[in-house]
Amino acid sequence: MKLAVVLCCLLTLFLGCQQEGTKKPSNLIEEEKMSLVLEDVLLMESYYQSKHGIPGIYKDALEESLSGVFKKHHITKKQFKDSYVYYASQPETFKELNTSIMDRLSRQIP
């Protein structure tokens, strides 16, 4: 009887901890464009990290630069954030986004 109660509790805990996934936002950036935007964001963050090291030092400059990235791609910061959260909740899709970024960047290396 105790085993049945323990198994029931474990099953309830397991099922209760599973995420249903993030709801698809109405302003979702399509995957190919998100990959390009995310590449620019990652490159910008890498640049500031390597130049300044401590996030507190470059936070404002990075925010301003990211505004330029969003403007370049005709999206808003909120749209990027909503899309990022959605894609991050989709492990396979997020992995594909990152793989496509790595492939593009690898082709740029002489």
N, C-alpha and C positions, 0 to 999 in steps of 0.2 A: 504494500500500500504506500509506504514512504517513497519507494522508487517511482511509483506512478505520479505522486505529487511533485517530486523533484523534476521528473521529465516534463510534466505539464508546465511547471514554472519556467524551466529552461526554454521550452518551446515558445511560451508567451513572451519571454524576454527577447529571444531571437527574433521573433516576428515583429515585436514592438520596436526593435532597434533598426529595422530595415527602413531605408528611406524610400519614399514613393517617387523620388526624383523631383527635380525642380520643374515647375510649370514653365512651358515654353512661352517666353515673353512675346507680346504683340510686335515689339520693335526689334525682333531678333535679326542680327546681321547674318547673312547667308555664309556658309562655311568657307568658301573660297576667299571672300572679302575679309572675313574674320581672321583667316590665316595671314593675310597681308598686313592687316592692322596690328595683329598681335606680334608679328615679326618686327614692325617698326617700333612698337612699344618696348619689346624686349631689347632691341638694339639700343634704344634711347636709355633704358634703365642700365644696361651694361656699360654704356659710355660714362654716365654720371657716377656709377659705382666705381669704375676703374680710375676715374679722374679725382674723385673726392673721398671715396671710401666710407665715410660716415653719412648715413641717410639724412640726418638732421641738417647737415650742411647744404645738401643739394636739393632738398625737398621742394622748395619753391621754384627753383629753376627747372626741375624735372616736370612739375605740374604745368608750367608755362610751355615747355617744349611738347608735352603730351597734348596740350590744347591745339598746338599746331598740327600734330599727327591726326587728331580727330577732325580738324578742319580740312586737312588734305584729303581724307577719306569720306568727307561729307557725313559724319556721324557726330553724335553727342557723347559726352562722357557717360551719361546715364545709359545710353544705348550700348556703349561698350561694356560697362559694368554688368548690365542685365544679361547681355549675350555671354560674357565671360563666365558668370555664375552658372548660366544654363549649360554651356558646353563643358565646364568643369564637373558638372553633375552627371555628365554622360561620358564615362571613362573611355570607351572605344573611340568615340568621335573626337574627344579631346586629345587622345593619343595620335589620331590621324592628323589633326591640326598641327601638333608639335612635330610630327614626322615630316610633314610637307614643308614646314619652316626649316628644319634641319637639312632637308634635301636641297632646298633653294640656296641656303647659305653655303652648303658644302660645294655646290657647283661654282660658287664665286671665288673659292680658294684656288689660287694658281697651282 
